[in-house]
């Protein structure tokens, strides 16, 4: 069967007809997308729709066969029908459609092998609109591998719906069932005309039969071989194949200089492949063979560069597709980053003298901007994951530290650890994949952190109260040492109040309880000493009044909590003695009684002072002679 090229518009019309027919008859799969691609006389038709899968995809295949027959493609090509879901790289059902060959007219085939028939076929073959479909096979000078999997996609940023369909079935895919899988029946070769031979004797038949058979075979081989040789391109007629190949290659190079979209790049690559295929069909016995080989070698680097360019654009669009639904994991961002780097590396491998260098440099600048964005997003995601892991680890440590805490320092460390966990979670951005988990952990950790913070604050208060109580006790002892009993009493009272404020749940509670008894005893002593001190002061005031008469000092005194000591001054004693002797010498009874009353009144006054102060009294005269001791009742 002759390969027949199909203009893109005819394929587009076929796509529209299929899509409209499917919309009308199977509305449940709308919206859908139909892609038709011609590969080596096989028309690949991909019907892509949203989930879920169709329960009976054969309905789609029957509609496709109907449209295929109505449009006339049935008589020209075999077909492979695929049904796949959006976002899936592999189809979930397919159907192999092979039209049954028409009845072969042997006479027409023999006539087609005549020079006139060959010339007519050559005119058809070399017509620009009927050139063979390009074969995606490696060129002699530069191998171009076919895609590995089904529907290997290349989606440009500006043309995201472009799909490349491979020229062969995916590995491991067979016919869906025996009913629909039809074997390919080869076209029958033309039969040799029957020859009318005169009868030959039997003995001669045995002798000449091998010779006749061999001669016939050789004749037929030479006949058909010459026909084949003469039917090759650029043998009998002008070399239209060479002209078409050059035109295709030049158009492809011009397109690749500044392609408007990803589909244009793919179309240009197909044109280059087709040009190489056409050049490779020119046989060695053609006069254009050397020129064809020269063009093949010349286009070799162009094809290699086009392959590099296409691969880079495919890789870049794979990278773009990977980031369509953020937030993404670190692995997804890294995969996209690797593809952007791979695309840039591929484009940077093109040299300034290459055909597509300017376009490649433009793409490199765009891709580097995308690469920078991806690096930032990757770093953000990595930092978020690290913060989440840090928070989880810190929470485990904080919980253990709280459970084994035995002091204020232990609680403080547990509190700081909880705060570190919370701070790490609060730093997780909302644009990351772990944000939801971070918010959930915040709700879990916050109450535990609050409990730890309260215990820390309570223990810190207990420690401060304990320390203050100890300081106040020190101040009370210092005041007592200086007989500042009022200050001592105030310090003891404040110290006891501080100790009593220590919470029972704190670590300091047990340690502080013995201090209450110590401080209470100190307070009692201070109060007792303060009372004695007040009495001493009062006694001193009273003694000062008693020992001073008319501005003259008649006695001196010392007062302690244990003893009041009064010493009569020599002048007073001498005056009393003189007054007593004068009264006795004058035999003045009243004067003598007055002296005695005066001395007695002094003693009474000193005893009252002793009674009021509740301090024993000793009265001394001159020469340190004790004249009276008095104990208050």
C-alpha positions in Angstrom: 0.0 0.0 0.0 1.3 3.4 -0.9 1.9 5.8 2.1 -0.3 8.8 1.8 0.4 12.1 3.6 -2.5 13.8 5.3 -2.6 17.6 5.6 -2.8 18.8 9.3 -6.2 20.4 8.4 -7.6 17.1 7.4 -6.5 15.6 10.7 -8.0 18.5 12.6 -11.3 18.0 10.8 -11.2 14.4 11.8 -10.5 15.3 15.4 -13.5 17.7 15.4 -15.8 15.1 13.9 -14.8 12.5 16.4 -15.1 14.9 19.3 -18.5 16.1 18.2 -19.8 12.5 17.7 -18.6 11.4 21.1 -20.2 14.5 22.8 -23.5 13.6 21.1 -23.6 9.9 21.8 -21.6 9.5 25.0 -22.2 12.8 26.9 -21.0 11.4 30.2 -17.3 11.6 29.2 -17.4 15.3 28.5 -15.2 17.3 28.5 -12.8 15.3 26.4 -9.9 15.8 24.1 -9.1 14.0 20.8 -5.7 13.8 19.3 -4.9 12.3 15.9 -1.4 11.5 14.7 -0.2 9.7 11.6 2.8 7.4 12.1 4.0 5.2 9.2 0.6 4.5 7.7 -1.0 4.0 11.1 -3.4 6.6 12.4 -3.2 7.0 16.2 -6.3 8.3 17.8 -6.2 9.2 21.5 -9.4 10.0 23.3 -8.6 11.6 26.7 -11.3 12.3 29.3 -11.6 12.8 33.0 -12.0 10.1 35.6 -13.7 7.7 36.1 -12.9 5.0 33.6 -15.6 4.0 31.2 -17.3 0.7 32.0 -17.8 -0.1 28.3 -15.1 1.6 26.3 -16.1 -0.4 23.2 -18.9 2.1 22.6 -16.1 4.7 22.0 -14.3 2.3 19.6 -17.5 1.6 17.6 -18.1 5.4 17.2 -14.5 5.8 16.1 -14.8 3.1 13.5 -18.0 4.7 12.2 -16.3 8.1 11.8 -13.2 6.4 10.3 -15.3 4.8 7.6 -17.4 7.9 6.9 -14.4 10.1 6.4 -12.6 7.7 4.0 -9.7 7.0 6.3 -10.8 3.4 6.6 -9.6 2.6 3.1 -6.2 4.4 3.5 -4.8 3.5 6.9 -4.9 1.1 9.7 -5.7 2.7 13.1 -4.9 2.3 16.8 -7.6 3.7 19.1 -6.7 4.6 22.7 -8.8 5.7 25.6 -7.0 7.3 28.6 -7.7 9.4 31.6 -6.4 12.9 32.1 -3.1 12.9 34.1 -2.4 9.3 33.2 0.6 8.3 31.0 -0.9 5.0 30.0 -4.3 4.2 28.3 -6.7 1.9 30.1 -8.1 0.5 26.9 -7.2 0.4 23.2 -8.5 -1.2 20.0 -6.5 -2.2 16.9 -8.5 -1.4 13.7 -7.2 -2.9 10.5 -9.3 -2.4 7.4 -9.8 -5.5 5.3 -7.9 -5.2 2.0 -9.9 -4.7 -1.1 -10.2 -7.4 -3.7 -7.0 -7.4 -5.7 -7.1 -6.9 -9.4 -4.2 -8.9 -10.6 -4.3 -7.5 -14.0 -4.2 -4.0 -12.6 -1.2 -4.9 -10.5 0.7 -6.3 -13.4 -0.1 -3.2 -15.4 1.1 -1.1 -12.5 4.5 -2.8 -12.9 4.9 -1.7 -16.5 7.0 1.4 -17.3 3.8 3.5 -17.9 2.4 2.3 -14.6 5.6 3.0 -12.8 5.8 6.5 -14.2 2.2 7.1 -13.1 3.0 5.9 -9.6 6.2 8.0 -9.5 4.2 11.1 -10.3 1.9 10.3 -7.4 4.7 9.5 -5.0 6.5 12.7 -5.7 3.4 14.9 -5.4 3.9 17.2 -2.5 0.5 16.4 -1.0 1.0 12.6 -1.3 4.5 12.1 0.1 4.9 9.2 2.5 4.4 9.9 6.1 7.6 10.5 7.9 9.2 7.5 9.6 10.7 8.2 13.0 13.7 6.0 12.5 17.3 7.0 13.2 19.1 8.8 10.4 22.3 7.2 9.2 24.5 9.9 10.6 22.7 10.6 13.9 20.4 8.1 15.7 17.1 9.5 16.9 15.5 7.1 19.4 11.8 6.7 19.6 10.0 7.5 22.9 9.9 4.7 25.3 6.3 4.9 26.7 2.9 5.6 25.6 1.8 9.2 25.1 5.2 10.7 26.0 4.0 14.2 26.5 5.7 17.5 25.6 3.7 20.4 26.8 5.0 23.8 26.2 4.3 26.6 28.7 2.5 28.5 26.0 0.9 25.4 24.5 0.0 23.0 27.4 -2.4 20.8 25.4 0.1 19.4 22.9 0.6 15.7 23.0 3.1 13.5 21.2 1.9 9.9 20.5 4.6 7.3 19.9 4.8 5.5 16.6 4.5 2.1 18.2 2.4 0.4 20.9 3.7 0.4 24.4 5.8 -2.6 25.4 3.6 -5.4 26.8 0.3 -4.1 25.4 -1.6 -6.7 23.4 -5.0 -6.9 21.7 -7.9 -6.4 24.0 -9.7 -9.5 22.8 -9.8 -12.0 20.0 -13.0 -10.5 18.6 -11.5 -7.1 17.8 -7.9 -8.1 17.1 -7.7 -8.8 13.4 -4.7 -10.3 11.7 -3.1 -8.3 8.9 -3.6 -9.9 5.6 -0.8 -9.1 3.2 -1.6 -7.9 -0.3 -1.2 -10.7 -2.8 1.6 -10.3 -5.1 0.7 -10.4 -8.9 0.7 -13.8 -10.3 2.9 -14.7 -13.3 1.0 -15.2 -16.6 0.3 -18.8 -17.6 2.5 -20.0 -20.4 1.1 -22.4 -23.0 3.8 -25.1 -23.7 3.7 -27.9 -26.1 3.8 -31.4 -24.7 7.2 -32.8 -24.1 8.0 -36.4 -23.8 8.1 -37.7 -20.3 11.8 -38.5 -20.3 12.5 -35.0 -21.7 10.2 -33.5 -19.1 12.3 -34.9 -16.3 15.5 -33.6 -18.0 14.3 -30.1 -18.8 11.9 -29.5 -15.9 14.6 -28.2 -13.4 16.1 -26.1 -16.2 12.7 -24.6 -17.0 11.9 -23.9 -13.4 15.3 -22.3 -12.8 15.1 -20.2 -15.9 11.6 -19.1 -15.0 12.7 -18.1 -11.5 15.7 -16.2 -12.8 13.6 -14.5 -15.4 11.0 -13.5 -12.8 13.7 -12.3 -10.4 15.3 -10.2 -13.0 12.0 -8.9 -14.2 10.7 -7.8 -10.8 14.2 -6.7 -9.7 14.5 -4.4 -12.7 11.0 -3.2 -12.0 11.9 -2.5 -8.4 15.2 -0.8 -9.3 13.4 1.4 -11.9 10.6 2.2 -9.5 13.0 3.8 -6.8 13.0 7.5 -6.4 15.2 9.7 -8.7 15.9 6.9 -11.2 13.7 7.4 -14.2 12.3 10.9 -13.7 13.4 14.1 -12.1 14.3 14.0 -8.4 11.3 15.5 -6.8 12.1 13.6 -3.7 15.3 15.5 -3.2 13.5 18.8 -3.7 10.8 18.0 -1.2 13.4 16.8 1.4 15.3 20.1 1.1 12.1 22.1 1.3 11.0 20.2 4.4 14.4 20.5 6.1 14.6 24.3 5.4 11.1 24.9 6.6 11.9 23.0 9.8 15.1 24.9 10.4 13.3 28.2 9.9 10.6 27.2 12.3 13.1 26.1 14.9 14.9 29.5 14.8 11.9 31.0 16.7 9.1 28.5 17.2 5.8 29.9 18.3 4.8 26.9 20.4 5.8 23.4 21.4 3.7 21.9 18.7 5.6 23.9 16.1 8.8 22.4 17.5 7.5 18.9 17.2 6.2 19.5 13.7 9.6 20.9 12.7 11.3 17.8 14.1 8.9 15.6 12.2 9.7 17.5 9.0 13.4 16.9 9.6 12.8 13.2 10.2 10.7 13.1 7.0 13.4 14.9 5.1 16.0 12.4 6.2 13.6 9.5 5.4 13.1 10.8 1.8 16.8 11.3 1.3 17.5 7.8 2.5 15.1 6.4 0.0 17.2 7.6 -3.0 19.2 4.5 -4.0 22.9 4.3 -4.7 22.3 3.8 -8.5 20.5 7.1 -8.7 22.3 10.1 -10.2 21.2 12.1 -7.1 22.6 9.6 -4.6 25.8 11.6 -3.8 23.9 14.8 -3.4 21.4 13.1 -1.2 24.2 11.6 1.0 25.8 15.0 1.2 22.5 16.5 2.4 22.1 13.7 4.9 25.5 14.4 6.4 24.7 18.1 6.4 21.4 17.7 8.2 22.9 15.3 10.7 24.0 18.0 13.1 20.8 19.9 12.6 18.8 16.8 13.5 21.0 16.2 16.5 20.6 19.8 17.7 16.8 19.6 17.1 16.7 16.5 19.2 18.6 18.2 22.0 16.2 21.2 21.7 13.1 19.1 21.8 14.4 17.0 24.7 15.2 20.1 26.6 11.8 21.6 26.0 10.1 18.3 26.9 12.2 18.2 30.1 11.3 21.8 30.9 7.6 21.2 30.5 7.8 18.1 32.6 9.4 20.3 35.3 6.6 22.8 34.9 3.9 20.1 35.0 5.4 18.8 38.3 4.7 22.1 40.0 1.1 22.7 38.8 -0.6 21.9 42.1 1.5 23.3 45.0 2.2 22.8 47.8 4.6 20.0 46.9 6.9 17.7 48.9 10.7 18.1 48.9 11.0 15.2 46.5 8.6 16.8 44.1 10.3 20.2 44.2 13.6 18.4 43.8 12.4 16.4 40.8 11.2 19.6 39.2 14.5 21.3 40.0 16.5 18.4 38.5 14.5 18.7 35.3 14.9 22.4 35.0 18.7 21.9 35.5 18.6 19.1 32.9 16.7 21.3 30.4 19.2 24.2 30.9 22.2 21.9 30.6 20.8 20.5 27.3 20.2 24.0 25.9 23.6 25.2 27.0 25.2 22.4 25.1 24.2 24.1 21.8 27.1 26.2 20.4 26.8 29.7 19.0 27.1 28.4 15.4 24.2 26.1 15.8 20.9 26.9 14.1 18.8 27.2 17.3 21.4 28.9 19.5 19.5 32.2 19.8 16.2 30.5 20.7 18.0 28.2 23.1 19.6 31.2 25.0 16.2 32.9 25.3 14.8 29.7 26.8 17.8 29.4 29.1 17.1 32.8 30.6 13.4 31.9 31.1 14.3 28.6 32.6 16.9 30.1 35.0 14.2 32.4 36.4 12.0 29.3 36.9 14.9 27.5 38.4 15.5 30.3 41.0 11.8 30.2 42.0 11.9 26.4 42.3 15.1 26.7 44.4 13.4 29.1 46.8 10.3 27.0 47.1 12.5 23.9 47.6 14.4 25.7 50.3 11.2 26.8 52.0 9.8 23.3 51.9 13.0 21.8 53.3 13.1 24.4 56.1 9.5 23.7 56.9 10.2 20.0 57.1 13.2 20.6 59.2 11.2 22.8 61.6 8.5 20.2 61.9 11.0 17.5 62.7 12.8 19.9 65.1 9.4 20.6 66.9 8.6 16.9 67.2 12.0 16.1 68.6 11.9 19.1 71.0 8.5 18.1 72.2 9.7 14.6 73.1 12.7 16.1 75.0 10.5 18.7 76.8 8.1 16.0 77.9 10.9 13.9 79.4 12.5 16.9 81.1 9.2 17.9 82.7 8.7 14.4 84.0 12.1 14.1 85.6 12.4 17.7 86.8 13.6 18.1 90.4 14.5 21.8 90.6 13.7 25.2 89.2 16.6 24.8 86.7 15.0 21.5 85.4 11.6 23.2 84.9 13.2 26.2 83.2 15.0 23.9 80.7 11.7 22.0 80.0 9.9 25.3 79.5 12.5 26.6 77.1 12.4 23.3 75.2 8.6 23.6 74.8 8.9 27.1 73.6 11.5 26.0 71.0 9.1 23.4 69.7 6.2 26.0 69.4 8.5 28.5 67.7 9.6 25.9 65.2 6.0 25.1 64.3 5.0 28.8 64.0 7.8 29.3 61.5 6.2 26.7 59.1 4.7 28.7 56.1 1.2 28.1 55.0 2.5 27.4 51.4 4.2 24.1 52.5 2.9 20.6 52.6 3.6 20.2 56.3 1.6 23.4 57.3 -1.5 21.4 58.3 0.6 19.0 60.4 2.3 21.9 62.0 -1.0 23.5 63.0 -2.3 20.2 64.4 0.9 19.8 66.5 0.5 23.4 67.7 -2.9 22.4 69.1 -1.4 19.4 70.8 1.7 21.0 72.2 0.3 24.3 73.3 -1.6 23.0 76.4 1.4 20.9 77.5 3.7 23.9 77.0 1.3 26.0 79.1 1.3 23.5 81.9 5.1 23.5 81.9 5.2 27.3 81.9 2.8 27.5 84.9 4.9 25.0 86.8 8.0 26.9 86.0 6.5 30.2 87.1 5.2 28.6 90.3 8.6 27.1 91.1 10.3 30.4 90.3 8.0 32.2 92.7 8.6 29.6 95.4 12.3 30.0 94.9 12.1 33.8 95.2 9.9 33.5 98.3 12.4 31.1 99.9 15.3 33.3 99.1 13.5 36.4 100.4 12.7 34.6 103.7 16.3 33.7 104.2 17.5 37.2 103.5 14.9 38.6 106.0 16.1 36.2 108.7 19.7 37.4 108.2 18.5 41.0 108.5 16.6 40.1 111.8 19.7 38.5 113.3 21.8 41.6 112.4 19.2 43.9 114.0 19.1 41.8 117.1 22.8 41.9 117.4 22.6 45.7 117.5 19.6 45.6 120.0 17.4 47.0 117.3 14.6 44.8 118.4 11.8 46.5 116.5 13.7 46.1 113.2 14.4 42.5 114.2 10.8 41.8 114.9 9.7 43.4 111.6 12.3 41.3 109.7 11.2 38.1 111.4 7.5 38.7 110.6 8.2 39.4 106.9 10.4 36.4 106.7 7.7 34.1 108.1 5.2 35.6 105.6 7.5 34.9 102.7 8.0 31.3 103.7 4.3 30.8 104.1 3.7 31.9 100.5 5.7 29.0 99.1 3.2 26.7 97.2 2.8 23.2 98.6 3.3 21.7 95.1 6.8 23.3 94.7 10.1 21.7 95.3 11.0 24.3 98.0 7.9 23.6 100.2 9.5 20.8 102.2 12.8 22.6 102.5 11.1 25.7 103.8 8.9 24.2 106.5 11.6 23.9 109.2 12.4 27.6 108.7 9.0 28.6 110.1 9.8 27.2 113.5 13.3 28.9 113.5 11.8 32.2 112.5 9.0 32.0 115.1 11.6 31.5 117.8 13.6 34.4 116.6 10.5 36.5 116.6 9.6 35.5 120.1 13.1 36.4 121.4 13.1 39.7 119.6 9.7 40.6 121.0 10.8 39.6 124.5 14.0 41.6 124.2 12.0 44.5 122.7 9.8 44.5 125.8 12.8 44.6 128.1 14.3 47.3 126.0 11.3 49.4 126.4 11.3 48.9 130.2 15.0 49.8 130.3 14.3 52.9 128.3 11.5 53.9 130.7 13.6 53.1 133.7 16.3 55.4 132.4 13.8 58.1 131.9 12.5 57.7 135.5 16.0 57.4 136.9 17.0 60.5 135.1 14.2 62.4 136.9 15.0 60.8 140.3 18.8 61.4 140.1 18.5 65.1 139.2 17.2 67.4 141.8 17.2 71.1 141.2 19.6 70.7 138.4 22.1 68.8 140.6 23.0 65.2 140.0 22.5 63.2 143.2 23.1 59.8 141.6 24.3 58.0 138.5 22.8 54.7 137.1 23.3 51.9 134.7 20.3 49.9 133.4 20.2 46.5 131.7 17.5 44.0 131.3 18.9 42.1 134.3 19.9 44.9 136.8 19.4 48.6 137.7 22.5 49.9 139.4 22.3 53.3 141.1 25.4 55.0 142.7 24.9 58.1 144.9 27.3 60.9 144.1 29.9 61.8 146.7 28.6 65.4 146.7 25.1 64.2 147.5 26.4 61.8 150.2 28.5 64.6 151.7 25.6 67.0 151.8 23.3 64.5 153.4 26.0 63.7 156.0 26.6 67.4 156.7 22.8 68.1 157.1 22.4 65.1 159.4 25.4 66.2 161.6 24.2 69.8 161.7 20.7 68.7 162.8 22.1 66.4 165.4 24.5 69.0 166.7 21.7 71.4 167.1 19.6 68.7 168.5 17.1 69.6 165.8 14.8 66.6 165.7 12.7 67.9 162.8 15.8 68.6 160.8 17.1 65.1 161.5 13.7 63.7 160.6 13.7 65.7 157.3 17.1 64.3 156.3 15.9 60.8 157.0 12.6 61.5 155.0 14.6 62.7 152.1 16.8 59.6 152.0 13.8 57.4 152.4 11.9 59.2 149.6 14.9 58.7 147.3 14.9 55.0 148.1 11.1 54.8 147.4 11.5 56.6 144.1 14.3 54.1 143.0 12.1 51.1 144.1 9.2 52.4 142.1 11.4 52.6 139.1 12.5 49.0 139.7 8.9 47.9 140.1 7.8 49.6 136.9 10.7 48.1 134.9 10.5 44.8 136.7 14.3 44.9 137.0 16.2 44.3 140.3 17.7 47.3 141.9 21.1 47.8 143.7 21.9 51.1 145.4 25.5 51.9 146.1 27.0 54.8 148.1 30.6 56.1 147.8 33.4 53.7 147.9 31.2 51.2 146.1 29.4 50.3 149.3 26.0 48.5 148.6 23.5 50.2 150.8 20.4 48.4 149.5 19.2 45.7 147.1 15.6 45.5 145.9 13.8 42.9 143.8 10.5 43.9 142.2 7.5 41.8 143.2 
